[in-house]
Amino acid sequence: MQILPIPDAYKTPCGHPGRLESFPVPGFSTATVYLPADYDANGAYPVFYLLHGGGGNEHSFFSEDGELKNLLDHLIEDRRMAPLIVVAPTYYPDGTKEKTPGMSGIYVRDFIPVLMNTVVPLTDQRYATIPDREHRAVGGFSMGGVATWYALLNGTDVFYWFMPQSGDCWVCGEKGGGDHAEETAAILADAVRGKDFRVHAVTGDQDIAYPNLNPQMLAMEKHPDVFGGRVEYSVLPGGVHDYPTIRIYIFNALPGLFRA
């Protein structure tokens, strides 16, 4: 996929905007929720679960600059994608003090059952969702990308679409996608063999995650019986490890989710 820049107009408020609200997640503060313009409680919407980077929180994507919300509003208004709900929880338990990469890796691993068994049911109870796996996606940036790979390992019964952004799989340890690429790819393949799913992994070639994610993605290509036709991998020339770049990835990849 060619990664295109975000139009300047998409960085400014939309004339027909959606809204943000939140709901509590027991033990994990709150989840920020994006609802599209003209959200109808009697309707039915797909849901994208979006996980922040290490050290962040449920507000990291929907920060005060409003740029992600503006981007989503414009994509929907211009019919580049259908209206959807975005749920952005935090994987740090209440009272977390240590947010080092090593500890964050443990938190994201342990959060996936919470995401599947608590956050998803709460979302389905509160909002007009389409409550099946074909209409659920999970993605995240950096440590949220690590979490997304854990979701692929354990959550294909809940999610169909996976969008790891600038984060490798740590099932073989921290930076395992780079240090243990072949083993990581084999574990992923064994976990999802015979299952139907879609992955779109994205990073930049100047991103600090690239030396770890890229070897993993190349190793996954050696399992075409599992990943062939189910995995897409995009690299942005010059792309770095920050939220403005991640918004570019979301702009390009998100409209491809929830399509047959």
N, C-alpha and C positions, 0 to 999 in steps of 0.2 A: 504494500500500500504506500502510495506517495503521501508523505506527511506535509500538509499544507499549513501556512500560517493562519492565525485567527484574524478575520477581518476586523479592522479598527472599530467598526460600528458595533461589533459583538462585545466590545469591552465597555460599552456604555449602557445605561439603563434602557430597557425595552419598553415600547409603548403599551405592551400588553403583558405585564409581568406576573410571574407566579409569586408565591410567598414562602416564608420560612417559619417553622415552628419547631417544637421539640416535645419529646416525651421521656419520662424517666425509665432508666434501665436499672433494675435492682443490683446494687453493688458496683455500678459503672457509670455514675452520674447520669447524663442524659444523652439522647441521640438527637442530632439536628436533622430536620426533615425538610426537604424541598417539595412543595406541591405546585404543579403547573397551573398556569392561568386557566380560569374556568374549571378548576377541579370540581368534580361532581361526586358527592358521596354515594350516589346511586350508580356511578360508572364502574369501570374496571381498568386498572393500570398496572403495567409491569413495574418492577422495583429494582433499582440498582443500589446495592449496599457498598458504600465507599469508605475505605479505611485510610486514615491519616498516616503520615510518616512518624518515625521515632521521635519521641519527645513532644509530640503534638497532642491535640485533643479533638473533641467533637466539633470544635469551631474552626479547625485549621483550614478546611476546604472552603467553608462559607464564612470567611473573615470579613472584616468591616469594609474592605475595598469592594466587595460585591461582585468581583469579576467572574467567578464561577456561576453565580446566579444569573448574571447578565448573559453569559454564554449559553446556559441552558434555555433561558427565556427566548433568545433569538433563534436557536436551533429549532425549537418547537414552533415559534411563530412563523418561521420561514419554511416549515414543513420538511426540514431536513431530517427530522426524527419525530416519532409519535410522542404525545405527552406521556410522561413517566414520573414516578416518585423516586426521589433519591433519599436514602437514609444513611447518615454519617454518624456512627457511634464511636466511642473510644474503647480501646482494648485495655487501658490501664485501670485496674480496680481502684475504687475510692481509697484515697489516702496514700497512693503510690508515691514514694520519694525517689527511688532509684530508677532512672530511665536510660541506663547505659545500653548499648547495642545488645550485650549478652543477656541482660535482664529483659529487655524489650522482646528479644526473640522467644523467651519463655512465655511472656505475657501474650504474644500473638498466637503462639501455639495453643495455649490454654483457653484463649478467647473463642476459638472456632466452635466448640460445643455450645458456648453461651450465645454466639451469633445464631446458630441453627436452632437451638432449643428455647431461647428466650427472645432475642431481638426479632427474629422472623415471625414467630407467633404474635408478639405484641404488635408488630406492624400490620399483620393481617387482621387483627382484631380492631385496630383503630382506623384503618384506612381502606379505601375501596381498591383493593389489590386484585390481581389475577393470581390466586393462591396455588400455583403449580410451578414446578422447576423450570419449565420452558420460558416462564416469564419472570425469573429471578436471575440476577447477575450479581457477582461480587468482584470488586477490584480495589486496588489500593496503590499508594505511592511508597516506595522505599520499604520501610518495615511493614507498611500495609500491603506491599507487593509480596513480601515474605508470607504474610498472613494469607494472601490469596492462594499461594501454592499449597499451604496447609488445608485450605478449603477444598482445593481440587483433590487432595489426597483422601479427604474424609467426608466430603459433602456433595458428591454428585447426585445423591438422592434428593437434595434440597435445591441445588443450583445447577443450571445448565451452562451459563455463560461465565467466563472467568477472564479478568483483565488485569494481570499483574503489570505494574508500571515501575520500572527501575528498581526491581527487587528480585533476588533469586530464591530458590528453595533451600531451606536450612534443615531439611530432614537428616542430612549427614553432618550437621554442625554449622556454626557461623561461617558465612561465605562458602557454604558447601557447594553451591552451583559452580564456583570457580575451582575450588580445591578438590572436589570430588564429583566432577561433572558426569562421568560415565555411571558411577554408582547412583547418583541422584536421578539421572534419567531413567535408569533401570527400575528404581523404586517407584517413581511416578508411573512408569509404564505398567508395572505389575498392579498398581493400585487401581488403575482406570481401564485396564484391558477388558474389552467386551462391553464397555459403557459408552453411552452417547453424550457428548459434551462439546463445547467449543472454547478455545483459548485464544486470546489476542494479547500477546506480550509486547510491550513497547519500552524502549529506552533510547538514550542518545549515545553517540560514540565518544563524547567527552564527559559522560556521566560517570561518577565514581562507582556506580553499580555495574557498568558495562563489563569490566574484566571478570565479574562473577556470573552475570546473567548470560553473556554471550556464549561462553563454553557450554553452559547447561543447554541452551537452545540448540547449539550444534550437535550436542550429544543426543538430544531428543530426536533429531532427524534420523538417527540410526535405528529408530523404532517406528518405521512407517506403518506397520500393521496396527499400531495403536494411535499414533499421532497424525498420520497422513490424512490430510483433508480436514483435520479437526483443530489444527494449531496454526496460527498466523503470527509472524514475528516481524516487527517493524523497528527500524533504527533511524533516528533523526540525526543527520550530519550536524555536528556542533552542539547537539542537545546536552544540557547539563542537569545537575541534580537539584532542582528547585521547583517550587509550586508554579511559577509562571510557565515553565516548560511542561509540567504535568498538565496544565490546562490545554496546551497545544495537543497533547496526546489524547485527552478526553474529547476535544473538539473533533479530532479525526476518527477515533475508534468507537466512541459511544454510539453514533448513529448506525453502526453496523451490528449492534446488539439487537436481540429480539426480532431478528429477521429469519425467515425460513432458509 
